[in-house]
Amino acid sequence: MVKTFLKFSVTSLLAGAASFASAAQLSTDARAAIPHDVQQLVVIDYRAMQDSTAAMDLRNRVMPPELKQFDEALQKSGLNDNHDVDELAFALFRPSGGDSDVLQTVGIAQGQFDMEDILATFRKNKVKPTVVRSNSIYPMTKAGMVLCFVDPSTMIFGEKGAVTKALDARDGVTPSMLTNSAMMGAMQSVDTNPLWSILDETGTQTMIRQLLGEAGSVTDFETVRKRLQASWYSMDFEHGVKFDLTIATGDPFTAATLSSLMTAAVMVRKMSSTDAEKAALNDTSISSSAGQLNVAFASTDTEFSSLLHSPLFQSMVR
């Protein structure tokens, strides 16, 4: 579960690497289609990603399966992914009333879609929808990926069960993320960025434990784990590579303790790191203030390219 979650976190983030000029924001309809118990939400500026050769090369290296399936399905559904899709979002959520350790993924695409042409293509190919209330769900791939337009500029896609739960949230049958004050608050901190992600309490704990490695097994981590409230991060590639992560803990002592643990984890990593990894770790700053932990990383394009081939990076996306 930990590696699967972290792989989604890292690869979805890196899949959107580009030289961005605009923000990746979600419409109210898109937000309403995200179930209340969302563990992580990743949003990327898909149009800007298409404009960067380097970004596309990086995306192809670490592309998550959901995005690869989506790209392939776009070519068969009548959608032009180079021009119609503006933003892509991926949400990991816990199904209402289900196992809290089981996560489902739903994707949301925003753009200007010519629904008449798309639906005409479906009819031509004799693709028949499944109707849920007033929603028509169309199959996209033989592997089970489906899509549903909730309005001319918003499309939900993914495995049918996940899409159905997203429609339940959007239609008010079940609570949506709009009623999740913690995640809505975290989103306000980053949604003006071109690429961003927010994580709830459980998601933050999972991410931090993986990042800490051996340092996460000490007693101090168990002390602060229950105080981790949420986290959010953003990344851009406009001038080199910049990454900013904020973790909300609720009190200065917890933030300072977590800062010490993160610093210790960096020192442990350095002991067995390659030159590229050491350079990246040296470029990472860790600080705490007002109950929040802040982690910042910056490097040149060349340094980051070397890091992509390192064992440290490979272990993060495996």
Sine and cosine of phi, psi and omega as CSV:
sin_phi,cos_phi,sin_psi,cos_psi,sin_omega,cos_omega
0.00,0.00,-0.69,0.72,-0.04,-1.00
-0.88,0.47,-0.75,0.66,-0.03,-1.00
-0.92,0.40,-0.62,0.79,0.02,-1.00
-0.89,0.45,-0.69,0.72,-0.01,-1.00
-0.90,0.44,-0.74,0.67,-0.06,-1.00
-0.92,0.40,-0.57,0.82,0.04,-1.00
-0.88,0.47,-0.67,0.74,0.05,-1.00
-0.88,0.48,-0.71,0.70,-0.05,-1.00
-0.87,0.50,-0.77,0.64,-0.08,-1.00
-0.96,0.28,-0.73,0.69,-0.09,-1.00
-0.95,0.31,-0.58,0.82,0.06,-1.00
-0.91,0.42,-0.59,0.80,0.04,-1.00
-0.92,0.40,-0.77,0.64,-0.06,-1.00
-0.95,0.33,-0.42,0.91,0.01,-1.00
-0.89,0.45,-0.34,0.94,-0.01,-1.00
-0.98,-0.18,0.22,0.98,-0.05,-1.00
-0.87,0.49,0.79,-0.61,0.00,-1.00
-0.21,-0.98,0.04,-1.00,0.09,-1.00
-1.00,-0.06,1.00,-0.08,-0.20,-0.98
-1.00,0.02,0.49,-0.87,0.07,-1.00
-0.75,-0.66,-0.13,0.99,-0.04,-1.00
-0.74,-0.68,0.16,-0.99,-0.01,-1.00
-1.00,-0.07,0.49,-0.87,0.05,-1.00
-0.97,-0.26,1.00,-0.04,-0.04,-1.00
-0.93,-0.36,0.49,-0.87,-0.01,-1.00
-0.98,-0.20,0.64,-0.77,0.06,-1.00
-0.95,0.31,0.22,-0.97,0.04,-1.00
-0.88,0.47,-0.63,0.78,0.04,-1.00
-0.88,0.47,-0.65,0.76,0.01,-1.00
-0.92,0.40,-0.68,0.73,0.01,-1.00
-0.90,0.43,-0.62,0.79,-0.02,-1.00
-0.92,0.39,-0.38,0.93,-0.02,-1.00
-1.00,0.06,0.07,1.00,0.04,-1.00
-0.98,-0.17,0.85,-0.53,-0.02,-1.00
-0.85,0.53,0.45,-0.89,-0.07,-1.00
-0.82,0.58,-0.72,0.69,-0.11,-0.99
-1.00,0.04,0.85,0.53,0.02,-1.00
-0.99,0.14,0.77,-0.64,-0.02,-1.00
-1.00,-0.01,-0.59,0.81,0.07,-1.00
-0.48,-0.88,0.62,-0.79,0.09,-1.00
-0.79,-0.62,0.79,-0.61,0.04,-1.00
-0.87,-0.49,0.77,-0.63,-0.02,-1.00
-0.79,-0.61,0.75,-0.66,-0.04,-1.00
-0.75,-0.67,0.48,-0.88,0.08,-1.00
-0.99,0.10,0.99,-0.12,-0.11,-0.99
-0.94,0.34,-0.57,0.82,0.00,-1.00
-0.90,0.43,-0.70,0.71,0.02,-1.00
-0.90,0.43,-0.59,0.81,0.03,-1.00
-0.87,0.49,-0.64,0.77,-0.02,-1.00
-0.92,0.39,-0.37,0.93,-0.06,-1.00
-1.00,0.07,-0.03,1.00,-0.06,-1.00
-0.86,-0.50,0.89,-0.46,0.04,-1.00
-0.89,0.46,-0.67,0.74,0.00,-1.00
-0.89,0.46,-0.63,0.77,0.00,-1.00
-0.91,0.42,-0.65,0.76,0.00,-1.00
-0.92,0.39,-0.61,0.79,0.04,-1.00
-0.90,0.45,-0.68,0.73,0.01,-1.00
-0.92,0.40,-0.67,0.74,0.02,-1.00
-0.87,0.49,-0.66,0.75,-0.01,-1.00
-0.91,0.41,-0.45,0.89,0.00,-1.00
-0.96,0.28,-0.62,0.79,-0.12,-0.99
-0.81,-0.58,0.37,0.93,-0.07,-1.00
-0.86,0.51,0.81,-0.59,0.07,-1.00
-0.93,0.37,0.47,-0.88,-0.04,-1.00
-0.82,0.57,-0.60,0.80,-0.03,-1.00
-0.88,0.47,-0.63,0.77,-0.03,-1.00
-0.96,0.28,-0.59,0.81,0.04,-1.00
-0.90,0.43,-0.71,0.70,0.03,-1.00
-0.89,0.46,-0.63,0.78,0.00,-1.00
-0.90,0.45,-0.72,0.70,0.02,-1.00
-0.85,0.52,-0.72,0.70,-0.02,-1.00
-0.91,0.42,-0.63,0.78,-0.02,-1.00
-0.94,0.35,-0.55,0.84,0.02,-1.00
-0.85,0.53,-0.65,0.76,-0.07,-1.00
-0.92,0.39,-0.33,0.94,-0.05,-1.00
-0.97,-0.24,-0.17,0.99,-0.13,-0.99
-0.98,-0.18,-0.12,0.99,-0.04,-1.00
0.99,-0.15,-0.07,1.00,0.07,-1.00
-1.00,0.08,0.64,-0.77,0.09,-1.00
-0.98,-0.22,0.97,-0.23,-0.12,-0.99
-0.92,0.39,-0.32,0.95,0.01,-1.00
-0.98,0.21,-0.40,0.92,-0.12,-0.99
-0.84,-0.54,-0.49,0.87,-0.11,-0.99
-1.00,0.05,-0.57,0.82,-0.09,-1.00
-1.00,0.00,0.84,-0.54,0.04,-1.00
-0.99,-0.15,-0.76,0.64,0.00,-1.00
-0.79,-0.61,0.53,-0.85,0.10,-1.00
-0.83,-0.56,0.66,-0.75,0.07,-1.00
-0.75,-0.66,0.59,-0.81,0.08,-1.00
-0.80,-0.60,0.79,-0.62,-0.02,-1.00
-0.87,-0.50,0.78,-0.62,0.15,-0.99
-0.99,-0.15,0.82,-0.58,-0.05,-1.00
-0.65,-0.76,0.37,-0.93,0.06,-1.00
-1.00,-0.09,0.86,-0.51,-0.01,-1.00
-0.85,0.53,0.67,-0.74,0.01,-1.00
-0.88,0.48,0.81,-0.58,0.03,-1.00
0.98,0.18,0.07,1.00,-0.02,-1.00
-0.98,-0.21,-0.17,-0.99,0.03,-1.00
-0.91,0.42,0.81,-0.58,-0.05,-1.00
-0.92,0.39,-0.29,0.96,0.00,-1.00
-1.00,-0.03,-0.09,1.00,-0.01,-1.00
-0.99,-0.15,0.80,-0.60,-0.01,-1.00
-0.91,-0.40,0.60,-0.80,0.13,-0.99
-0.89,-0.45,0.43,-0.90,-0.03,-1.00
-0.88,-0.47,0.73,-0.68,0.11,-0.99
-0.77,-0.64,0.62,-0.79,0.02,-1.00
-0.95,-0.31,0.51,-0.86,0.05,-1.00
-0.75,-0.66,0.79,-0.62,0.05,-1.00
-0.91,-0.41,0.72,-0.70,0.07,-1.00
-0.90,-0.44,0.61,-0.79,0.02,-1.00
0.14,-0.99,-0.26,-0.96,0.06,-1.00
-0.95,-0.33,0.98,-0.20,-0.10,-1.00
-0.98,-0.22,0.73,-0.69,0.08,-1.00
-1.00,0.07,1.00,0.06,-0.13,-0.99
-0.89,0.46,-0.56,0.83,-0.01,-1.00
-0.88,0.47,-0.71,0.70,0.01,-1.00
-0.92,0.40,-0.66,0.75,-0.03,-1.00
-0.90,0.43,-0.73,0.68,0.00,-1.00
-0.92,0.39,-0.53,0.85,0.06,-1.00
-0.91,0.42,-0.61,0.79,0.04,-1.00
-0.90,0.43,-0.67,0.74,0.04,-1.00
-0.87,0.50,-0.71,0.70,-0.02,-1.00
-0.90,0.43,-0.64,0.77,0.02,-1.00
-0.87,0.49,-0.62,0.78,-0.01,-1.00
-1.00,0.02,0.14,0.99,0.04,-1.00
0.85,0.53,0.63,0.77,0.07,-1.00
-1.00,0.01,0.88,-0.47,-0.05,-1.00
-0.97,-0.24,0.66,-0.75,-0.03,-1.00
-1.00,0.07,0.34,-0.94,0.22,-0.98
-0.98,-0.19,0.75,-0.66,-0.08,-1.00
-0.99,-0.17,0.81,-0.58,0.10,-0.99
-0.87,-0.50,0.95,-0.31,-0.15,-0.99
0.83,0.55,-0.89,-0.46,0.02,-1.00
-0.98,-0.19,0.20,0.98,-0.08,-1.00
-0.98,-0.18,0.74,-0.67,0.06,-1.00
-0.98,-0.22,0.87,-0.49,-0.04,-1.00
-0.96,-0.27,0.86,-0.52,-0.07,-1.00
-0.95,-0.30,0.69,-0.73,0.09,-1.00
-0.94,0.33,0.65,-0.76,0.00,-1.00
-0.95,-0.32,-0.60,0.80,-0.05,-1.00
-0.68,-0.73,0.33,-0.94,0.07,-1.00
-0.93,0.37,-0.34,0.94,-0.02,-1.00
-0.97,0.23,-0.09,1.00,0.08,-1.00
0.95,-0.32,0.05,1.00,0.04,-1.00
-0.97,0.25,0.68,-0.73,-0.01,-1.00
-0.77,-0.64,0.21,-0.98,0.07,-1.00
-0.66,-0.76,0.39,-0.92,0.06,-1.00
-0.51,-0.86,0.78,-0.63,0.09,-1.00
-1.00,0.07,0.84,-0.54,0.07,-1.00
-1.00,-0.07,-0.31,0.95,0.17,-0.99
-0.28,-0.96,0.13,-0.99,-0.07,-1.00
-0.88,0.48,-0.23,0.97,-0.03,-1.00
-0.88,-0.47,0.10,1.00,-0.05,-1.00
-0.69,-0.73,0.81,-0.58,0.00,-1.00
-0.81,-0.59,0.71,-0.70,0.08,-1.00
-0.97,-0.25,0.68,-0.74,0.01,-1.00
-0.57,-0.82,0.32,-0.95,0.00,-1.00
0.59,-0.81,-0.30,-0.96,0.07,-1.00
-0.93,0.38,0.59,-0.81,-0.16,-0.99
-0.82,0.57,-0.68,0.74,-0.01,-1.00
-0.88,0.48,-0.64,0.77,0.01,-1.00
-0.94,0.35,-0.66,0.75,0.02,-1.00
-0.89,0.45,-0.65,0.76,0.03,-1.00
-0.88,0.48,-0.66,0.75,0.02,-1.00
-0.92,0.39,-0.58,0.82,0.06,-1.00
-0.91,0.41,-0.62,0.78,0.04,-1.00
-0.93,0.37,-0.57,0.82,0.07,-1.00
-0.87,0.50,-0.66,0.75,0.01,-1.00
-0.93,0.37,-0.70,0.72,-0.03,-1.00
-0.91,0.42,-0.58,0.81,-0.02,-1.00
-1.00,0.07,-0.01,1.00,0.04,-1.00
0.99,0.11,0.16,0.99,0.05,-1.00
-0.94,0.33,-0.61,0.79,0.07,-1.00
-0.78,-0.63,0.31,-0.95,-0.01,-1.00
-0.91,0.42,0.54,-0.84,0.03,-1.00
-0.94,-0.34,0.05,-1.00,0.02,-1.00
-0.89,0.46,-0.37,0.93,0.01,-1.00
-0.86,0.51,-0.41,0.91,0.01,-1.00
-0.99,-0.14,0.08,1.00,0.02,-1.00
-0.99,-0.12,1.00,-0.03,-0.12,-0.99
-0.88,0.48,-0.59,0.81,-0.03,-1.00
-0.91,0.42,-0.71,0.71,-0.02,-1.00
-0.96,0.28,-0.59,0.81,0.05,-1.00
-0.90,0.43,-0.61,0.79,0.05,-1.00
-0.92,0.40,-0.66,0.75,0.03,-1.00
-0.90,0.44,-0.62,0.78,-0.03,-1.00
-0.89,0.45,-0.59,0.81,0.01,-1.00
-0.88,0.47,-0.37,0.93,-0.02,-1.00
-0.98,0.20,-0.34,0.94,-0.14,-0.99
-0.73,-0.69,-0.18,0.98,-0.20,-0.98
-0.97,0.25,0.08,1.00,0.16,-0.99
-1.00,-0.01,-0.01,1.00,0.03,-1.00
-1.00,0.01,0.39,-0.92,0.00,-1.00
-0.96,0.28,-0.37,0.93,0.01,-1.00
-0.57,-0.82,0.82,-0.57,-0.08,-1.00
-0.42,-0.91,0.25,-0.97,0.02,-1.00
-0.50,-0.86,0.54,-0.84,0.10,-0.99
-0.79,-0.61,0.54,-0.84,-0.01,-1.00
-0.73,-0.68,0.60,-0.80,0.04,-1.00
-0.99,0.12,-0.16,-0.99,-0.04,-1.00
-0.84,0.54,-0.77,0.64,-0.02,-1.00
-0.91,0.41,-0.68,0.73,0.02,-1.00
-0.89,0.47,-0.64,0.77,0.02,-1.00
-0.90,0.43,-0.68,0.73,0.02,-1.00
-0.88,0.48,-0.69,0.73,-0.01,-1.00
-0.89,0.45,-0.73,0.68,-0.02,-1.00
-0.88,0.47,-0.72,0.69,-0.06,-1.00
-0.92,0.39,-0.64,0.76,0.03,-1.00
-0.87,0.50,-0.67,0.75,0.01,-1.00
-0.92,0.39,-0.65,0.76,0.00,-1.00
-0.92,0.38,-0.57,0.82,-0.03,-1.00
-0.95,0.30,-0.49,0.87,-0.02,-1.00
0.89,0.46,-0.78,-0.62,-0.03,-1.00
-0.88,0.47,-0.53,0.85,-0.01,-1.00
-0.91,0.41,-0.35,0.94,-0.01,-1.00
-0.97,0.23,-0.11,0.99,-0.01,-1.00
-1.00,-0.03,-0.10,1.00,-0.05,-1.00
-0.98,0.20,0.32,-0.95,-0.05,-1.00
-0.87,0.49,-0.58,0.82,-0.04,-1.00
-0.86,0.51,-0.57,0.82,-0.01,-1.00
-0.91,0.41,-0.65,0.76,0.03,-1.00
-0.89,0.46,-0.48,0.88,0.02,-1.00
-0.93,0.36,-0.66,0.76,-0.08,-1.00
-1.00,-0.02,-0.33,0.94,-0.11,-0.99
-0.80,0.60,-0.73,0.68,-0.07,-1.00
-0.95,0.32,-0.18,0.98,-0.02,-1.00
-0.99,-0.15,-0.02,1.00,0.04,-1.00
-0.97,0.25,0.88,-0.48,-0.14,-0.99
-0.99,-0.12,-0.69,0.72,-0.04,-1.00
-0.15,-0.99,0.18,-0.98,0.07,-1.00
-0.46,-0.89,0.34,-0.94,0.04,-1.00
-0.48,-0.88,0.54,-0.84,0.03,-1.00
-0.54,-0.84,0.35,-0.94,0.03,-1.00
-0.65,-0.76,0.34,-0.94,-0.04,-1.00
-0.50,-0.87,0.66,-0.75,0.11,-0.99
-0.60,-0.80,0.38,-0.93,-0.09,-1.00
-0.83,-0.56,0.43,0.90,-0.08,-1.00
-0.94,0.34,-0.70,0.71,0.05,-1.00
-0.76,-0.65,1.00,0.07,-0.14,-0.99
0.97,0.24,-0.52,-0.86,-0.03,-1.00
-0.83,-0.56,0.79,-0.61,0.03,-1.00
-0.78,-0.63,0.71,-0.70,-0.01,-1.00
-0.72,-0.70,0.75,-0.66,0.02,-1.00
-0.75,-0.66,0.80,-0.60,-0.02,-1.00
-0.82,-0.57,0.72,-0.69,0.09,-1.00
-0.82,-0.57,0.73,-0.68,0.02,-1.00
-0.86,-0.51,0.85,-0.53,0.01,-1.00
-1.00,0.01,0.82,-0.57,-0.02,-1.00
-0.91,-0.42,-0.34,0.94,0.04,-1.00
0.99,-0.11,-0.39,0.92,0.02,-1.00
-0.50,-0.87,0.49,-0.87,-0.06,-1.00
-0.88,0.48,-0.60,0.80,-0.04,-1.00
-0.89,0.45,-0.72,0.69,0.01,-1.00
-0.89,0.46,-0.68,0.74,0.01,-1.00
-0.89,0.46,-0.66,0.75,0.00,-1.00
-0.92,0.38,-0.64,0.77,0.03,-1.00
-0.90,0.43,-0.69,0.72,0.02,-1.00
-0.91,0.41,-0.58,0.82,0.06,-1.00
-0.87,0.49,-0.66,0.75,0.03,-1.00
-0.91,0.42,-0.65,0.76,0.02,-1.00
-0.91,0.42,-0.66,0.75,0.02,-1.00
-0.91,0.41,-0.64,0.77,0.04,-1.00
-0.89,0.45,-0.65,0.76,0.04,-1.00
-0.91,0.42,-0.63,0.78,0.02,-1.00
-0.89,0.45,-0.63,0.78,0.04,-1.00
-0.90,0.44,-0.67,0.75,0.01,-1.00
-0.90,0.44,-0.64,0.77,0.03,-1.00
-0.90,0.43,-0.69,0.73,0.01,-1.00
-0.87,0.49,-0.64,0.77,-0.05,-1.00
-0.88,0.47,-0.51,0.86,-0.07,-1.00
-0.89,0.45,-0.45,0.89,-0.03,-1.00
-0.82,-0.57,0.38,0.92,-0.09,-1.00
-1.00,-0.02,0.42,-0.91,0.16,-0.99
-0.98,0.21,0.13,-0.99,0.01,-1.00
-0.87,0.50,-0.66,0.75,0.00,-1.00
-0.90,0.44,-0.64,0.77,0.01,-1.00
-0.93,0.38,-0.67,0.75,0.02,-1.00
-0.89,0.46,-0.64,0.77,0.03,-1.00
-0.88,0.47,-0.67,0.75,0.01,-1.00
-0.91,0.40,-0.68,0.74,0.01,-1.00
-0.92,0.39,-0.58,0.82,0.05,-1.00
-0.92,0.40,-0.45,0.89,0.00,-1.00
-1.00,0.03,0.12,0.99,0.00,-1.00
-0.98,-0.19,0.80,-0.60,0.03,-1.00
-0.94,-0.34,0.63,-0.78,-0.02,-1.00
-0.78,-0.63,0.78,-0.62,0.00,-1.00
-0.48,-0.88,0.25,-0.97,0.04,-1.00
-0.70,-0.72,0.54,-0.84,0.00,-1.00
-0.29,-0.96,0.71,-0.70,0.10,-1.00
0.78,0.63,0.67,0.74,0.06,-1.00
0.98,0.17,0.21,0.98,0.02,-1.00
-0.81,-0.59,0.61,-0.79,0.12,-0.99
-0.99,-0.16,0.70,-0.71,0.01,-1.00
-0.85,-0.53,0.79,-0.62,0.04,-1.00
-0.84,-0.54,0.79,-0.62,-0.01,-1.00
-0.77,-0.64,0.63,-0.77,0.00,-1.00
-0.69,-0.72,0.65,-0.76,0.05,-1.00
-0.56,-0.83,0.62,-0.79,0.04,-1.00
-0.41,-0.91,0.20,-0.98,0.10,-1.00
-0.99,0.17,0.24,-0.97,0.05,-1.00
-0.86,0.51,-0.64,0.77,-0.03,-1.00
-0.91,0.42,-0.69,0.72,0.01,-1.00
-0.90,0.44,-0.65,0.76,-0.01,-1.00
-0.93,0.37,-0.60,0.80,0.05,-1.00
-0.87,0.50,-0.65,0.76,0.03,-1.00
-0.92,0.40,-0.59,0.81,-0.02,-1.00
-0.91,0.42,-0.52,0.86,-0.02,-1.00
-0.87,0.50,-0.47,0.88,-0.05,-1.00
-1.00,-0.09,0.03,1.00,-0.08,-1.00
-0.99,0.14,0.42,-0.91,0.07,-1.00
-0.87,0.50,-0.55,0.84,-0.01,-1.00
-0.89,0.45,-0.73,0.69,0.00,-1.00
-0.92,0.40,-0.69,0.73,-0.01,-1.00
-0.87,0.49,-0.59,0.81,0.01,-1.00
-0.94,0.35,-0.43,0.90,-0.01,-1.00
-0.98,0.22,-0.46,0.89,-0.06,-1.00
-0.95,-0.32,0.02,1.00,-0.03,-1.00
-0.92,0.40,0.00,0.00,0.00,0.00
